[in-house]
Structures are given as C-alpha cells and as structure tokens.
Amino acid sequence: EEGHRISDDELINLTVKELNRLLKGLTRDQVVKLKQRRRTLKNRGYAANCREKRLSQKEILEGEKDKLKDEVDRLQRENDVVKMELTALRSKCQALDRYA
C-alpha cells in the first residue's frame, strides 16, 4: 500500500499531475481512498482558512464598531452643548424682545 505511506502535507501539496503519477499502479479501491483522504484534508484546510478569515474580519469590524460608538458619544456630547447654547441664546432673545 505505497499510496498510504505518503504524509498528509505531501498529499495536500501534490499537483494533480504528481497525484496521478502516484496513483498509477494502485488498485481502484486504493485510488478512491487516497483521493478521498486528499479531498478531506484539503477541505479541512479550506475550513481552517475560512475560520481564520472570519475571526480576523470580526476583530476588524469590532474595532470599527468601537470607534463608531466613541464618535456617536462624542457627537452626542457636542449636540448637548449646542442645545444648551441654543437655549441660552433663545432666553437672551426673549429678554431682548421684552425690552425692545
């Protein structure tokens, strides 16, 4: 069973041409098993890459969310100050209208 002695890393990194060369001389059952093992290993790798990418994207988005929350808080405080200034100016206008 020469085909089963190949390491997982070697099996994943083989080109199709190299794989086909390796499969020559093996029984149909061995070929099917080796191809299935290769497919399983490759899928495992794709899934791991997807997980890493998703986690990285999540961290980036959480960072952006935190920045936006800070910006909203800052703008809310600024808005409160402007509202207080507007209220003070309206009071002054009303006082001036009374004396005009």
N, CA, C and O atoms as a printed pandas DataFrame, in Angstrom:
     atom_number atom_name residue_name chain_id  residue_number  x_coord  y_coord  z_coord
0              1         N          GLU        A               1    0.840   -1.192    0.000
1              2        CA          GLU        A               1    0.000    0.000    0.000
2              3         C          GLU        A               1    0.875    1.241    0.000
3              4         O          GLU        A               1    0.906    2.007    0.963
4              5         N          GLU        A               2    1.571    1.413   -1.085
5              6        CA          GLU        A               2    2.503    2.527   -1.230
6              7         C          GLU        A               2    1.799    3.870   -1.106
7              8         O          GLU        A               2    2.369    4.806   -0.545
8              9         N          GLY        A               3    0.598    3.987   -1.605
9             10        CA          GLY        A               3   -0.142    5.242   -1.600
10            11         C          GLY        A               3   -0.493    5.749   -0.222
11            12         O          GLY        A               3   -0.699    6.947   -0.029
12            13         N          HIS        A               4   -0.562    4.830    0.754
13            14        CA          HIS        A               4   -0.956    5.231    2.103
14            15         C          HIS        A               4    0.236    5.672    2.946
15            16         O          HIS        A               4    0.060    6.136    4.073
16            17         N          ARG        A               5    1.453    5.530    2.406
17            18        CA          ARG        A               5    2.635    5.921    3.176
18            19         C          ARG        A               5    2.951    7.401    3.028
19            20         O          ARG        A               5    3.831    7.913    3.720
20            21         N          ILE        A               6    2.278    8.071    2.170
21            22        CA          ILE        A               6    2.527    9.495    1.936
22            23         C          ILE        A               6    1.931   10.311    3.087
23            24         O          ILE        A               6    0.840   10.014    3.575
24            25         N          SER        A               7    2.670   11.347    3.512
25            26        CA          SER        A               7    2.187   12.165    4.636
26            27         C          SER        A               7    1.029   13.061    4.182
27            28         O          SER        A               7    0.835   13.300    2.990
28            29         N          ASP        A               8    0.280   13.541    5.153
29            30        CA          ASP        A               8   -0.846   14.432    4.849
30            31         C          ASP        A               8   -0.370   15.685    4.121
31            32         O          ASP        A               8   -0.974   16.100    3.132
32            33         N          ASP        A               9    0.714   16.287    4.610
33            34        CA          ASP        A               9    1.230   17.509    3.977
34            35         C          ASP        A               9    1.641   17.253    2.536
35            36         O          ASP        A               9    1.344   18.047    1.644
36            37         N          GLU        A              10    2.325   16.136    2.318
37            38        CA          GLU        A              10    2.748   15.799    0.954
38            39         C          GLU        A              10    1.528   15.602    0.060
39            40         O          GLU        A              10    1.493   16.082   -1.073
40            41         N          LEU        A              11    0.542   14.901    0.572
41            42        CA          LEU        A              11   -0.658   14.608   -0.212
42            43         C          LEU        A              11   -1.400   15.891   -0.598
43            44         O          LEU        A              11   -1.870   16.027   -1.727
44            45         N          ILE        A              12   -1.499   16.816    0.338
45            46        CA          ILE        A              12   -2.203   18.079    0.077
46            47         C          ILE        A              12   -1.470   18.906   -0.969
47            48         O          ILE        A              12   -2.092   19.533   -1.826
48            49         N          ASN        A              13   -0.134   18.900   -0.890
49            50        CA          ASN        A              13    0.661   19.794   -1.734
50            51         C          ASN        A              13    1.019   19.223   -3.104
51            52         O          ASN        A              13    1.643   19.907   -3.915
52            53         N          LEU        A              14    0.633   17.991   -3.365
53            54        CA          LEU        A              14    0.888   17.407   -4.684
54            55         C          LEU        A              14    0.064   18.128   -5.752
55            56         O          LEU        A              14   -1.087   18.496   -5.516
56            57         N          THR        A              15    0.662   18.323   -6.919
57            58        CA          THR        A              15   -0.134   18.812   -8.046
58            59         C          THR        A              15   -0.970   17.640   -8.551
59            60         O          THR        A              15   -0.715   16.491   -8.189
60            61         N          VAL        A              16   -1.957   17.927   -9.377
61            62        CA          VAL        A              16   -2.804   16.860   -9.926
62            63         C          VAL        A              16   -1.949   15.901  -10.752
63            64         O          VAL        A              16   -2.133   14.684  -10.715
64            65         N          LYS        A              17   -1.008   16.484  -11.498
65            66        CA          LYS        A              17   -0.128   15.654  -12.327
66            67         C          LYS        A              17    0.687   14.698  -11.444
67            68         O          LYS        A              17    0.807   13.512  -11.750
68            69         N          GLU        A              18    1.242   15.226  -10.352
69            70        CA          GLU        A              18    2.022   14.390   -9.431
70            71         C          GLU        A              18    1.135   13.334   -8.767
71            72         O          GLU        A              18    1.550   12.190   -8.585
72            73         N          LEU        A              19   -0.075   13.725   -8.412
73            74        CA          LEU        A              19   -1.014   12.789   -7.787
74            75         C          LEU        A              19   -1.333   11.646   -8.739
75            76         O          LEU        A              19   -1.306   10.478   -8.351
76            77         N          ASN        A              20   -1.634   11.988   -9.985
77            78        CA          ASN        A              20   -1.965   10.954  -10.971
78            79         C          ASN        A              20   -0.794    9.997  -11.172
79            80         O          ASN        A              20   -0.993    8.792  -11.326
80            81         N          ARG        A              21    0.423   10.530  -11.170
81            82        CA          ARG        A              21    1.617    9.692  -11.299
82            83         C          ARG        A              21    1.716    8.739  -10.099
83            84         O          ARG        A              21    2.056    7.566  -10.254
84            85         N          LEU        A              22    1.418    9.256   -8.913
85            86        CA          LEU        A              22    1.461    8.457   -7.686
86            87         C          LEU        A              22    0.393    7.354   -7.701
87            88         O          LEU        A              22    0.616    6.256   -7.191
88            89         N          LEU        A              23   -0.761    7.662   -8.290
89            90        CA          LEU        A              23   -1.888    6.728   -8.270
90            91         C          LEU        A              23   -1.723    5.566   -9.246
91            92         O          LEU        A              23   -2.377    4.532   -9.108
92            93         N          LYS        A              24   -0.841    5.743  -10.238
93            94        CA          LYS        A              24   -0.623    4.664  -11.212
94            95         C          LYS        A              24   -0.134    3.413  -10.489
95            96         O          LYS        A              24    0.756    3.474   -9.642
96            97         N          GLY        A              25   -0.720    2.307  -10.833
97            98        CA          GLY        A              25   -0.299    1.046  -10.245
98            99         C          GLY        A              25   -1.039    0.678   -8.969
99           100         O          GLY        A              25   -0.880   -0.430   -8.458
100          101         N          LEU        A              26   -1.849    1.600   -8.450
101          102        CA          LEU        A              26   -2.635    1.287   -7.257
102          103         C          LEU        A              26   -3.966    0.677   -7.674
103          104         O          LEU        A              26   -4.419    0.873   -8.802
104          105         N          THR        A              27   -4.584   -0.056   -6.772
105          106        CA          THR        A              27   -5.898   -0.635   -7.061
106          107         C          THR        A              27   -6.942    0.480   -7.069
107          108         O          THR        A              27   -6.707    1.573   -6.552
108          109         N          ARG        A              28   -8.074    0.192   -7.651
109          110        CA          ARG        A              28   -9.170    1.173   -7.720
110          111         C          ARG        A              28   -9.567    1.624   -6.308
111          112         O          ARG        A              28   -9.808    2.805   -6.059
112          113         N          ASP        A              29   -9.626    0.662   -5.406
113          114        CA          ASP        A              29  -10.006    0.961   -4.024
114          115         C          ASP        A              29   -8.981    1.892   -3.364
115          116         O          ASP        A              29   -9.352    2.827   -2.653
116          117         N          GLN        A              30   -7.693    1.630   -3.604
117          118        CA          GLN        A              30   -6.643    2.485   -3.040
118          119         C          GLN        A              30   -6.719    3.905   -3.607
119          120         O          GLN        A              30   -6.544    4.887   -2.886
120          121         N          VAL        A              31   -6.983    3.990   -4.907
121          122        CA          VAL        A              31   -7.097    5.298   -5.567
122          123         C          VAL        A              31   -8.246    6.090   -4.958
123          124         O          VAL        A              31   -8.095    7.268   -4.632
124          125         N          VAL        A              32   -9.395    5.435   -4.807
125          126        CA          VAL        A              32  -10.577    6.101   -4.243
126          127         C          VAL        A              32  -10.285    6.578   -2.824
127          128         O          VAL        A              32  -10.613    7.709   -2.465
128          129         N          LYS        A              33   -9.674    5.719   -2.023
129          130        CA          LYS        A              33   -9.369    6.084   -0.628
130          131         C          LYS        A              33   -8.380    7.245   -0.550
131          132         O          LYS        A              33   -8.546    8.160    0.257
132          133         N          LEU        A              34   -7.357    7.199   -1.391
133          134        CA          LEU        A              34   -6.341    8.250   -1.371
134          135         C          LEU        A              34   -6.927    9.587   -1.828
135          136         O          LEU        A              34   -6.638   10.637   -1.254
136          137         N          LYS        A              35   -7.754    9.525   -2.870
137          138        CA          LYS        A              35   -8.389   10.762   -3.351
138          139         C          LYS        A              35   -9.346   11.329   -2.304
139          140         O          LYS        A              35   -9.428   12.542   -2.109
140          141         N          GLN        A              36  -10.062   10.435   -1.638
141          142        CA          GLN        A              36  -10.987   10.875   -0.586
142          143         C          GLN        A              36  -10.213   11.501    0.570
143          144         O          GLN        A              36  -10.619   12.522    1.124
144          145         N          ARG        A              37   -9.088   10.872    0.927
145          146        CA          ARG        A              37   -8.250   11.419    2.006
146          147         C          ARG        A              37   -7.725   12.808    1.622
147          148         O          ARG        A              37   -7.726   13.729    2.439
148          149         N          ARG        A              38   -7.283   12.942    0.386
149          150        CA          ARG        A              38   -6.779   14.240   -0.107
150          151         C          ARG        A              38   -7.882   15.290   -0.054
151          152         O          ARG        A              38   -7.655   16.410    0.404
152          153         N          ARG        A              39   -9.079   14.929   -0.522
153          154        CA          ARG        A              39  -10.210   15.866   -0.534
154          155         C          ARG        A              39  -10.563   16.289    0.898
155          156         O          ARG        A              39  -10.789   17.470    1.162
156          157         N          THR        A              40  -10.610   15.319    1.818
157          158        CA          THR        A              40  -10.912   15.617    3.225
158          159         C          THR        A              40   -9.877   16.576    3.810
159          160         O          THR        A              40  -10.235   17.543    4.483
160          161         N          LEU        A              41   -8.598   16.310    3.555
161          162        CA          LEU        A              41   -7.522   17.167    4.075
162          163         C          LEU        A              41   -7.599   18.573    3.490
163          164         O          LEU        A              41   -7.424   19.562    4.203
164          165         N          LYS        A              42   -7.861   18.652    2.193
165          166        CA          LYS        A              42   -7.966   19.973    1.556
166          167         C          LYS        A              42   -9.162   20.744    2.115
167          168         O          LYS        A              42   -9.058   21.937    2.399
168          169         N          ASN        A              43  -10.291   20.064    2.270
169          170        CA          ASN        A              43  -11.477   20.723    2.836
170          171         C          ASN        A              43  -11.208   21.213    4.256
171          172         O          ASN        A              43  -11.646   22.296    4.643
172          173         N          ARG        A              44  -10.482   20.403    5.028
173          174        CA          ARG        A              44  -10.112   20.793    6.391
174          175         C          ARG        A              44   -9.292   22.091    6.360
175          176         O          ARG        A              44   -9.499   22.992    7.174
176          177         N          GLY        A              45   -8.373   22.164    5.418
177          178        CA          GLY        A              45   -7.549   23.369    5.256
178          179         C          GLY        A              45   -8.379   24.569    4.851
179          180         O          GLY        A              45   -8.199   25.664    5.384
180          181         N          TYR        A              46   -9.306   24.365    3.894
181          182        CA          TYR        A              46  -10.175   25.465    3.457
182          183         C          TYR        A              46  -11.025   25.967    4.620
183          184         O          TYR        A              46  -11.214   27.172    4.787
184          185         N          ALA        A              47  -11.535   25.035    5.418
185          186        CA          ALA        A              47  -12.371   25.408    6.567
186          187         C          ALA        A              47  -11.557   26.198    7.589
187          188         O          ALA        A              47  -12.050   27.174    8.154
188          189         N          ALA        A              48  -10.316   25.783    7.828
189          190        CA          ALA        A              48   -9.452   26.497    8.780
190          191         C          ALA        A              48   -9.166   27.905    8.278
191          192         O          ALA        A              48   -9.200   28.861    9.052
192          193         N          ASN        A              49   -8.885   28.035    6.987
193          194        CA          ASN        A              49   -8.640   29.362    6.404
194          195         C          ASN        A              49   -9.868   30.239    6.533
195          196         O          ASN        A              49   -9.763   31.425    6.847
196          197         N          CYS        A              50  -11.023   29.662    6.293
197          198        CA          CYS        A              50  -12.282   30.402    6.391
198          199         C          CYS        A              50  -12.508   30.886    7.822
199          200         O          CYS        A              50  -12.906   32.029    8.044
200          201         N          ARG        A              51  -12.251   30.006    8.789
201          202        CA          ARG        A              51  -12.393   30.382   10.206
202          203         C          ARG        A              51  -11.466   31.536   10.557
203          204         O          ARG        A              51  -11.883   32.504   11.194
204          205         N          GLU        A              52  -10.198   31.431   10.138
205          206        CA          GLU        A              52   -9.226   32.492   10.429
206          207         C          GLU        A              52   -9.668   33.812    9.811
207          208         O          GLU        A              52   -9.609   34.862   10.451
208          209         N          LYS        A              53  -10.107   33.744    8.569
209          210        CA          LYS        A              53  -10.545   34.955    7.870
210          211         C          LYS        A              53  -11.755   35.569    8.574
211          212         O          LYS        A              53  -11.833   36.786    8.742
212          213         N          ARG        A              54  -12.695   34.718    8.981
213          214        CA          ARG        A              54  -13.900   35.196    9.659
214          215         C          ARG        A              54  -13.551   35.852   10.998
215          216         O          ARG        A              54  -14.087   36.909   11.331
216          217         N          LEU        A              55  -12.655   35.227   11.761
217          218        CA          LEU        A              55  -12.247   35.791   13.052
218          219         C          LEU        A              55  -11.511   37.112   12.871
219          220         O          LEU        A              55  -11.711   38.056   13.635
220          221         N          SER        A              56  -10.665   37.169   11.860
221          222        CA          SER        A              56   -9.932   38.405   11.573
222          223         C          SER        A              56  -10.903   39.512   11.183
223          224         O          SER        A              56  -10.790   40.646   11.648
224          225         N          GLN        A              57  -11.851   39.171   10.328
225          226        CA          GLN        A              57  -12.862   40.143    9.898
226          227         C          GLN        A              57  -13.697   40.600   11.093
227          228         O          GLN        A              57  -14.054   41.774   11.191
228          229         N          LYS        A              58  -14.007   39.674   11.999
229          230        CA          LYS        A              58  -14.791   40.018   13.185
230          231         C          LYS        A              58  -14.032   41.024   14.047
231          232         O          LYS        A              58  -14.612   41.996   14.533
232          233         N          GLU        A              59  -12.729   40.787   14.236
233          234        CA          GLU        A              59  -11.910   41.715   15.028
234          235         C          GLU        A              59  -11.887   43.099   14.393
235          236         O          GLU        A              59  -12.011   44.110   15.086
236          237         N          ILE        A              60  -11.729   43.141   13.080
237          238        CA          ILE        A              60  -11.702   44.423   12.364
238          239         C          ILE        A              60  -13.029   45.149   12.552
239          240         O          ILE        A              60  -13.055   46.342   12.854
240          241         N          LEU        A              61  -14.129   44.422   12.373
241          242        CA          LEU        A              61  -15.453   45.037   12.498
242          243         C          LEU        A              61  -15.732   45.499   13.923
243          244         O          LEU        A              61  -16.355   46.541   14.129
244          245         N          GLU        A              62  -15.271   44.722   14.912
245          246        CA          GLU        A              62  -15.464   45.136   16.308
246          247         C          GLU        A              62  -14.682   46.413   16.604
247          248         O          GLU        A              62  -15.154   47.280   17.340
248          249         N          GLY        A              63  -13.487   46.526   16.031
249          250        CA          GLY        A              63  -12.691   47.741   16.187
250          251         C          GLY        A              63  -13.394   48.939   15.578
251          252         O          GLY        A              63  -13.449   50.014   16.175
252          253         N          GLU        A              64  -13.935   48.742   14.371
253          254        CA          GLU        A              64  -14.675   49.822   13.703
254          255         C          GLU        A              64  -15.913   50.203   14.512
255          256         O          GLU        A              64  -16.244   51.382   14.639
256          257         N          LYS        A              65  -16.591   49.195   15.056
257          258        CA          LYS        A              65  -17.786   49.448   15.866
258          259         C          LYS        A              65  -17.437   50.292   17.088
259          260         O          LYS        A              65  -18.147   51.243   17.415
260          261         N          ASP        A              66  -16.340   49.942   17.764
261          262        CA          ASP        A              66  -15.915   50.699   18.945
262          263         C          ASP        A              66  -15.603   52.150   18.586
263          264         O          ASP        A              66  -15.974   53.069   19.316
264          265         N          LYS        A              67  -14.921   52.350   17.458
265          266        CA          LYS        A              67  -14.612   53.718   17.013
266          267         C          LYS        A              67  -15.895   54.492   16.736
267          268         O          LYS        A              67  -16.016   55.660   17.105
268          269         N          LEU        A              68  -16.847   53.835   16.087
269          270        CA          LEU        A              68  -18.117   54.496   15.766
270          271         C          LEU        A              68  -18.907   54.820   17.032
271          272         O          LEU        A              68  -19.536   55.874   17.121
272          273         N          LYS        A              69  -18.876   53.914   18.009
273          274        CA          LYS        A              69  -19.567   54.193   19.279
274          275         C          LYS        A              69  -18.949   55.407   19.966
275          276         O          LYS        A              69  -19.662   56.258   20.497
276          277         N          ASP        A              70  -17.609   55.480   19.951
277          278        CA          ASP        A              70  -16.923   56.637   20.529
278          279         C          ASP        A              70  -17.322   57.917   19.804
279          280         O          ASP        A              70  -17.551   58.952   20.430
280          281         N          GLU        A              71  -17.404   57.836   18.486
281          282        CA          GLU        A              71  -17.790   59.002   17.678
282          283         C          GLU        A              71  -19.225   59.427   17.997
283          284         O          GLU        A              71  -19.510   60.618   18.119
284          285         N          VAL        A              72  -20.119   58.455   18.131
285          286        CA          VAL        A              72  -21.516   58.760   18.480
286          287         C          VAL        A              72  -21.574   59.439   19.844
287          288         O          VAL        A              72  -22.290   60.426   20.014
288          289         N          ASP        A              73  -20.823   58.916   20.821
289          290        CA          ASP        A              73  -20.794   59.521   22.161
290          291         C          ASP        A              73  -20.279   60.957   22.097
291          292         O          ASP        A              73  -20.846   61.860   22.713
292          293         N          ARG        A              74  -19.196   61.156   21.341
293          294        CA          ARG        A              74  -18.623   62.500   21.205
294          295         C          ARG        A              74  -19.621   63.460   20.572
295          296         O          ARG        A              74  -19.791   64.588   21.035
296          297         N          LEU        A              75  -20.279   63.006   19.513
297          298        CA          LEU        A              75  -21.260   63.852   18.830
298          299         C          LEU        A              75  -22.469   64.131   19.722
299          300         O          LEU        A              75  -23.044   65.219   19.670
300          301         N          GLN        A              76  -22.850   63.157   20.535
301          302        CA          GLN        A              76  -23.973   63.353   21.461
302          303         C          GLN        A              76  -23.626   64.438   22.481
303          304         O          GLN        A              76  -24.441   65.312   22.774
304          305         N          ARG        A              77  -22.409   64.370   23.013
305          306        CA          ARG        A              77  -21.976   65.403   23.976
306          307         C          ARG        A              77  -21.929   66.776   23.304
307          308         O          ARG        A              77  -22.360   67.778   23.874
308          309         N          GLU        A              78  -21.403   66.799   22.098
309          310        CA          GLU        A              78  -21.336   68.059   21.342
310          311         C          GLU        A              78  -22.740   68.603   21.091
311          312         O          GLU        A              78  -22.983   69.803   21.216
312          313         N          ASN        A              79  -23.650   67.717   20.741
313          314        CA          ASN        A              79  -25.038   68.103   20.489
314          315         C          ASN        A              79  -25.682   68.674   21.759
315          316         O          ASN        A              79  -26.416   69.661   21.700
316          317         N          ASP        A              80  -25.402   68.048   22.901
317          318        CA          ASP        A              80  -25.940   68.540   24.175
318          319         C          ASP        A              80  -25.447   69.954   24.464
319          320         O          ASP        A              80  -26.214   70.807   24.911
320          321         N          VAL        A              81  -24.158   70.199   24.205
321          322        CA          VAL        A              81  -23.592   71.541   24.421
322          323         C          VAL        A              81  -24.274   72.553   23.509
323          324         O          VAL        A              81  -24.632   73.644   23.954
324          325         N          VAL        A              82  -24.456   72.205   22.246
325          326        CA          VAL        A              82  -25.094   73.116   21.282
326          327         C          VAL        A              82  -26.539   73.395   21.696
327          328         O          VAL        A              82  -27.012   74.525   21.578
328          329         N          LYS        A              83  -27.245   72.359   22.186
329          330        CA          LYS        A              83  -28.627   72.568   22.648
330          331         C          LYS        A              83  -28.663   73.549   23.814
331          332         O          LYS        A              83  -29.532   74.419   23.876
332          333         N          MET        A              84  -27.704   73.402   24.749
333          334        CA          MET        A              84  -27.653   74.322   25.891
334          335         C          MET        A              84  -27.362   75.749   25.423
335          336         O          MET        A              84  -27.955   76.708   25.919
336          337         N          GLU        A              85  -26.449   75.877   24.469
337          338        CA          GLU        A              85  -26.136   77.206   23.928
338          339         C          GLU        A              85  -27.361   77.801   23.243
339          340         O          GLU        A              85  -27.640   78.991   23.389
340          341         N          LEU        A              86  -28.090   76.980   22.501
341          342        CA          LEU        A              86  -29.298   77.445   21.809
342          343         C          LEU        A              86  -30.348   77.902   22.814
343          344         O          LEU        A              86  -30.983   78.940   22.629
344          345         N          THR        A              87  -30.528   77.129   23.871
345          346        CA          THR        A              87  -31.488   77.504   24.920
346          347         C          THR        A              87  -31.093   78.842   25.546
347          348         O          THR        A              87  -31.946   79.701   25.770
348          349         N          ALA        A              88  -29.805   79.015   25.827
349          350        CA          ALA        A              88  -29.323   80.275   26.414
350          351         C          ALA        A              88  -29.556   81.438   25.458
351          352         O          ALA        A              88  -29.973   82.515   25.884
352          353         N          LEU        A              89  -29.292   81.233   24.173
353          354        CA          LEU        A              89  -29.493   82.304   23.185
354          355         C          LEU        A              89  -30.978   82.651   23.039
355          356         O          LEU        A              89  -31.330   83.821   22.891
356          357         N          ARG        A              90  -31.841   81.646   23.080
357          358        CA          ARG        A              90  -33.288   81.915   22.996
358          359         C          ARG        A              90  -33.744   82.743   24.202
359          360         O          ARG        A              90  -34.553   83.661   24.071
360          361         N          SER        A              91  -33.208   82.399   25.378
361          362        CA          SER        A              91  -33.553   83.173   26.586
362          363         C          SER        A              91  -33.115   84.622   26.428
363          364         O          SER        A              91  -33.856   85.538   26.786
364          365         N          LYS        A              92  -31.919   84.834   25.895
365          366        CA          LYS        A              92  -31.427   86.200   25.680
366          367         C          LYS        A              92  -32.314   86.939   24.685
367          368         O          LYS        A              92  -32.628   88.114   24.877
368          369         N          CYS        A              93  -32.715   86.243   23.619
369          370        CA          CYS        A              93  -33.579   86.871   22.610
370          371         C          CYS        A              93  -34.918   87.272   23.222
371          372         O          CYS        A              93  -35.417   88.369   22.970
372          373         N          GLN        A              94  -35.494   86.388   24.020
373          374        CA          GLN        A              94  -36.775   86.696   24.672
374          375         C          GLN        A              94  -36.619   87.889   25.606
375          376         O          GLN        A              94  -37.499   88.747   25.674
376          377         N          ALA        A              95  -35.501   87.946   26.327
377          378        CA          ALA        A              95  -35.256   89.073   27.240
378          379         C          ALA        A              95  -35.108   90.362   26.447
379          380         O          ALA        A              95  -35.614   91.409   26.851
380          381         N          LEU        A              96  -34.415   90.285   25.318
381          382        CA          LEU        A              96  -34.240   91.483   24.484
382          383         C          LEU        A              96  -35.569   91.923   23.878
383          384         O          LEU        A              96  -35.840   93.120   23.784
384          385         N          ASP        A              97  -36.404   90.956   23.464
385          386        CA          ASP        A              97  -37.711   91.289   22.882
386          387         C          ASP        A              97  -38.590   91.999   23.901
387          388         O          ASP        A              97  -39.370   92.880   23.540
388          389         N          ARG        A              98  -38.474   91.630   25.156
389          390        CA          ARG        A              98  -39.275   92.265   26.206
390          391         C          ARG        A              98  -38.885   93.735   26.379
391          392         O          ARG        A              98  -39.730   94.573   26.694
392          393         N          TYR        A              99  -37.629   94.033   26.175
393          394        CA          TYR        A              99  -37.167   95.405   26.394
394          395         C          TYR        A              99  -37.154   96.224   25.112
395          396         O          TYR        A              99  -36.859   97.418   25.160
396          397         N          ALA        A             100  -37.459   95.630   23.983
397          398        CA          ALA        A             100  -37.421   96.375   22.721
398          399         C          ALA        A             100  -38.713   97.097   22.430
399          400         O          ALA        A             100  -38.829   97.766   21.403
